[in-house]
């Protein structure tokens, strides 16, 4: 993954996990270097941290379902970054959907990074 992802590109849970792991490889002091042989192992073992999802919008889709967008930030303090100077923040998205009727269960449609 190079640069920022288009937040409109919907990623699967696995693509999202890999994207976050690669961002950590590029930015976190505690992660191995991207070019290191340990980089692949880091990506394979990476677990998504608990994120504080905040509701940003909801709307009725053309298919009659209610779509709900949530946003969160993955943050590294300056002492956690590779250069030790500049804090880093990555905005991430979760998109859920449910039927419009009362009590319908929400399902995660996908994720976005950007």
Secondary structure, 3 states (H helix, E strand, C coil): CCCCCCCCCCECHHHHHHHHHHHHHHHECCCCCCCCCHHHHHHHHCCCCCCCCEEEEEEECCCCCEEEEEEEEEEECHHHECCCCCCEEEEEEEEEEECCCCCCCCEEEEEEEC
